[in-house]
Amino acid sequence: MAEIFAGLLFAEVPPPVVQRLQTMNAVLADNMRGLDDVGRNNMREALARWSCRLPEGLESWNHAFVAAMAHVHEAKFAKLLRQLPDPPPEPPGLWETLATQATVPDETGLAACLILYDLGCARAFLAFKRSA
């Protein structure tokens, strides 16, 4: 089941977003410890600017999703995933706006990549649920 979900996830998240996040993984880990104070502040501001455009409930859904993903290698993974509620609907045009912004090589673009990944997880989850 985990392999099926991984395939759905990689089908949803644009490859440039995956590539950028993979290269920034160490920088963003541990509360953005790899950034200097200015970079961390810019990143937090960029995330806050995007967060106000996200559907209400997406952040709490994402926390529940991440908790389920912690069990990805366990037999109960599919059951945990199926127990999650549906994520809130994606606002029209948000994906396209984020995809455009994600190409910008600054913190705003990186924040857009992070949010696209979250939205991609929600899309993959819905596809997984439909296929079950």
Sine and cosine of phi, psi and omega as CSV:
sin_phi,cos_phi,sin_psi,cos_psi,sin_omega,cos_omega
0.00,0.00,-0.62,0.78,-0.02,-1.00
-0.89,0.46,-0.60,0.80,0.00,-1.00
-0.92,0.40,-0.63,0.78,0.02,-1.00
-0.89,0.45,-0.71,0.70,0.00,-1.00
-0.90,0.44,-0.66,0.75,0.02,-1.00
-0.86,0.51,-0.67,0.74,0.05,-1.00
-0.88,0.47,-0.66,0.75,0.04,-1.00
-0.91,0.42,-0.66,0.76,0.00,-1.00
-0.89,0.45,-0.72,0.69,-0.02,-1.00
-0.94,0.33,-0.35,0.94,0.10,-0.99
-0.97,0.26,-0.43,0.90,-0.05,-1.00
-1.00,0.00,-0.64,0.77,-0.08,-1.00
-1.00,0.06,0.82,-0.57,-0.02,-1.00
-0.86,0.52,0.69,-0.73,-0.02,-1.00
-0.79,0.62,-0.64,0.77,0.03,-1.00
-0.89,0.46,-0.51,0.86,0.04,-1.00
-0.93,0.36,-0.72,0.69,0.03,-1.00
-0.86,0.51,-0.72,0.69,-0.02,-1.00
-0.88,0.48,-0.71,0.71,-0.02,-1.00
-0.91,0.41,-0.66,0.75,0.00,-1.00
-0.93,0.37,-0.58,0.82,0.05,-1.00
-0.89,0.45,-0.65,0.76,-0.01,-1.00
-0.96,0.30,-0.37,0.93,-0.03,-1.00
-0.98,-0.18,0.01,1.00,-0.09,-1.00
-0.80,0.60,-0.77,0.64,-0.03,-1.00
-0.91,0.42,-0.59,0.81,-0.01,-1.00
-0.92,0.38,-0.65,0.76,-0.07,-1.00
-0.99,0.12,-0.29,0.96,-0.04,-1.00
-0.89,0.45,0.38,-0.92,0.09,-1.00
0.84,0.55,0.80,0.60,0.04,-1.00
0.86,0.51,0.68,0.73,0.06,-1.00
0.89,0.46,0.60,0.80,-0.04,-1.00
-0.88,0.48,-0.40,0.92,-0.01,-1.00
-0.98,0.21,-0.08,1.00,0.05,-1.00
-0.98,-0.18,0.47,-0.88,0.12,-0.99
-0.97,0.23,0.06,-1.00,-0.07,-1.00
-0.85,0.52,-0.66,0.75,0.00,-1.00
-0.91,0.41,-0.71,0.71,0.02,-1.00
-0.88,0.47,-0.67,0.74,0.03,-1.00
-0.89,0.46,-0.70,0.71,0.00,-1.00
-0.89,0.45,-0.70,0.71,0.03,-1.00
-0.88,0.47,-0.63,0.78,0.00,-1.00
-0.92,0.40,-0.69,0.72,0.03,-1.00
-0.89,0.45,-0.67,0.75,0.03,-1.00
-0.90,0.43,-0.67,0.75,0.02,-1.00
-0.89,0.45,-0.69,0.72,0.03,-1.00
-0.89,0.45,-0.64,0.77,0.02,-1.00
-0.90,0.43,-0.64,0.77,0.02,-1.00
-0.89,0.46,-0.66,0.75,0.01,-1.00
-0.96,0.26,-0.60,0.80,-0.08,-1.00
-0.86,0.51,-0.55,0.83,-0.01,-1.00
-0.93,0.36,-0.23,0.97,0.01,-1.00
-0.99,-0.14,-0.03,1.00,-0.04,-1.00
-1.00,0.06,0.44,-0.90,0.03,-1.00
-0.91,0.41,0.59,-0.81,0.04,-1.00
-0.87,0.49,0.70,-0.71,0.02,-1.00
0.99,-0.11,-0.20,0.98,-0.03,-1.00
-0.91,0.41,-0.65,0.76,-0.03,-1.00
-0.90,0.44,-0.70,0.72,0.01,-1.00
-0.93,0.37,-0.59,0.80,0.07,-1.00
-0.88,0.47,-0.67,0.74,-0.02,-1.00
-0.89,0.45,-0.61,0.79,0.04,-1.00
-0.89,0.45,-0.68,0.73,0.03,-1.00
-0.91,0.42,-0.63,0.78,0.03,-1.00
-0.89,0.45,-0.73,0.69,0.01,-1.00
-0.88,0.48,-0.63,0.78,0.04,-1.00
-0.89,0.46,-0.65,0.76,0.05,-1.00
-0.92,0.40,-0.62,0.78,-0.02,-1.00
-0.91,0.41,-0.35,0.94,0.05,-1.00
-0.90,0.44,-0.29,0.96,-0.02,-1.00
-0.95,-0.31,0.38,0.93,-0.11,-0.99
-0.84,0.55,-0.51,0.86,-0.04,-1.00
-0.99,-0.11,0.19,0.98,0.00,-1.00
-0.97,-0.25,0.39,-0.92,-0.01,-1.00
-0.88,0.47,-0.47,0.88,-0.06,-1.00
-0.99,0.13,0.05,1.00,-0.06,-1.00
-0.83,0.56,-0.79,0.61,-0.04,-1.00
-0.87,0.49,-0.64,0.77,0.02,-1.00
-0.90,0.44,-0.71,0.70,0.02,-1.00
-0.88,0.48,-0.66,0.75,-0.01,-1.00
-0.91,0.42,-0.67,0.74,0.00,-1.00
-0.92,0.39,-0.38,0.93,0.00,-1.00
-0.99,0.17,-0.25,0.97,0.01,-1.00
-0.93,0.38,0.58,-0.82,0.12,-0.99
-0.95,0.30,0.27,-0.96,0.08,-1.00
-0.91,0.41,0.57,-0.82,0.09,-1.00
-0.94,0.34,0.32,-0.95,0.05,-1.00
-0.91,0.41,0.43,-0.90,0.00,-1.00
-0.87,0.49,0.58,-0.82,0.02,-1.00
-0.98,0.19,0.79,-0.62,0.02,-1.00
-0.88,0.47,0.64,-0.77,0.01,-1.00
-0.85,0.53,0.70,-0.71,0.07,-1.00
0.99,0.12,-0.20,0.98,-0.05,-1.00
-0.91,0.42,-0.69,0.72,-0.02,-1.00
-0.84,0.54,-0.74,0.67,-0.04,-1.00
-0.90,0.44,-0.66,0.75,0.02,-1.00
-0.89,0.45,-0.71,0.70,0.01,-1.00
-0.91,0.42,-0.65,0.76,-0.01,-1.00
-0.88,0.47,-0.62,0.78,0.05,-1.00
-0.92,0.39,-0.73,0.68,-0.03,-1.00
-0.92,0.40,-0.50,0.87,-0.05,-1.00
-0.89,0.45,-0.32,0.95,0.01,-1.00
-0.99,0.17,-0.20,0.98,-0.02,-1.00
-0.97,0.22,0.78,-0.62,-0.13,-0.99
-0.99,0.11,0.67,0.74,0.06,-1.00
-0.78,-0.63,-0.17,-0.99,-0.05,-1.00
-0.90,0.43,-0.52,0.85,0.03,-1.00
-0.90,0.43,-0.66,0.75,0.04,-1.00
-0.92,0.38,-0.63,0.78,0.03,-1.00
-0.92,0.40,-0.65,0.76,0.06,-1.00
-0.88,0.47,-0.65,0.76,0.04,-1.00
-0.88,0.48,-0.63,0.78,0.05,-1.00
-0.88,0.47,-0.70,0.72,0.00,-1.00
-0.88,0.48,-0.67,0.74,-0.02,-1.00
-0.95,0.31,-0.61,0.79,0.09,-1.00
-0.87,0.50,-0.63,0.78,0.04,-1.00
-0.89,0.46,-0.71,0.70,0.04,-1.00
-0.87,0.50,-0.71,0.71,0.02,-1.00
-0.91,0.41,-0.60,0.80,0.06,-1.00
-0.89,0.45,-0.61,0.79,0.07,-1.00
-0.89,0.46,-0.67,0.74,0.02,-1.00
-0.90,0.43,-0.68,0.74,0.03,-1.00
-0.90,0.44,-0.69,0.72,0.01,-1.00
-0.90,0.43,-0.63,0.78,0.04,-1.00
-0.86,0.50,-0.73,0.69,0.00,-1.00
-0.89,0.45,-0.63,0.77,0.04,-1.00
-0.91,0.41,-0.64,0.77,0.03,-1.00
-0.88,0.47,-0.69,0.72,-0.03,-1.00
-0.91,0.42,-0.63,0.78,0.03,-1.00
-0.92,0.40,-0.53,0.85,-0.07,-1.00
-0.99,0.12,-0.23,0.97,-0.07,-1.00
-0.98,0.20,0.00,0.00,0.00,0.00
